């Protein structure tokens, strides 16, 4: 029996490490609340459930069946984008919302991570009154007129998932026309224009050849040709005074779109660590039993 356990424990350990669990399933959580059955059904139809469950820290802004009608007439692609806007990549439970009272914060959504969002469509502004009683959610996209207010906390698993009920869907301006923007061409530094570089058009203050009288220049002085044995390589010509040498403009590193902190460690990480510790202790116990 001891030998069987000793042989089986490594396989159990590998299985636990290769198949981690997230600790929550959004469809199962919402299935306990019939008032969000339509919202839950939209999540399944849009095939973003796996994306939600794979997040370690998340807040779902759920809309009740009676207030979700503005999402019902959207195409499947647009509906998916709107639903992704309602998934915040940070934990906002009731306690955390009260702790940031009398302020406004911007948080990242799952739509921003999709790479399709443009013009701040993937961000949500959360504004909280000084008393913490009035909480407003609004899209950061310019021109977004719709906003939604916090109604209640539905459920939470600190600090993995929080489900908040809001009064109406949050629809960013222009989301019907959002498409993935093409990648910009590689940056290549170009020399800055020289202060003394010639312009394509003649200077306004310089007289034109037609009006400027020809001037006779003295004949060049005759200089003896250098002997082949004593000739030296020509010296480099120094630039004229006032000439600015072209210098390449250094490429500036552009920070990636901001995103929200991953937050505290997920419950999945804790499960994996406990499993590893249990397996190690079991191996030690089996070894002691085998010796005695």
FENZI-V146580 format. One record per helix or strand. SS is the DSSP state (H for helix, E for strand). FROM is the first residue (numbers start at 1). LEN is the number of residues. Records with the same first field share a line. If there is no record, write none. Layout:
SS = FROM-LEN, FROM-LEN
This chain:
H = 2-17, 26-6, 34-12, 49-5, 65-3, 69-3, 76-10, 94-6, 110-4, 175-3, 267-25
E = 58-6, 87-2, 103-7, 123-6, 135-5, 147-11, 161-6, 191-1, 248-1
